[in-house]
């Protein structure tokens, strides 16, 4: 029985090592997912920037019209 127990122990260690170290495929998937997230966040930032710029332009135009009306 002692010999069979000692044979099982290294297999358990191998399983733990496999769980701790990601495989090349896992790392590639994780990197790809991070890149997709980064691209999505970047697109959201650009979209938000566009909306904010348009709003700022509208507010500036309204301000200019108001000042022009007051001057008349």
N, C-alpha and C positions, 0 to 999 in steps of 0.2 A: 504494500500500500504506500509506503514512503516514496517509492520510485514513481508511481503514478501521480502522486500529489506534486512532486517536484516538477513533473512534466507539465502540469497544468499552470503552475505559477508563471513560467516565462510567457505563456500565451496571454495571460491576463496583463502582464506588463506591456506586451506588444499592443494590445487593444488600447491601453491607456495612452501609449505613445502616439498611436494613430489618431486618437481623439484630440490630443493636444496640438499636433502639428497638422495644419491644413494642407491638403494636397494642392498640386499645381492648378488643377481645375477649379478647386474651391477659391483659391487666391485670385484666379482670373475672373471668376464670377463676381467675387466681392469687389474687385477693382472696377469691373464693368458696371456694377450697380452703383458704385460711388461716382463714376464718371457720369452716368445717367442722371443721378441726383444733382450733381454739380451743374449739368447742362440745364436741367429743369429749373433749378434755382436761379441760374443766370438769366434764363428766358423770362422768368417771373419778375426779376429785378428790372430787366429792360422794359417789360410791359408796364410795370408800375412807374418807372421813370418817364415813359411816354405819356401816361395819363397825368402825372403830376406836372409835367412840362406844359401840356395842353391847358390844364386848369390854371396854371400860373399865367399863361398867355391870355386866357379869357379874363382873368381878374385884372390884369394889367390894362387890357383894352377897356374894360368897364371903368377902371380908375381914370384913364385918359379921357373918356367920354364925359365922366362926371366933372373933371377939372375943366374941360372945354366948355361945358354947360355953365359952370360957375363963372367963367371968364366973360361970357357974353352978357 
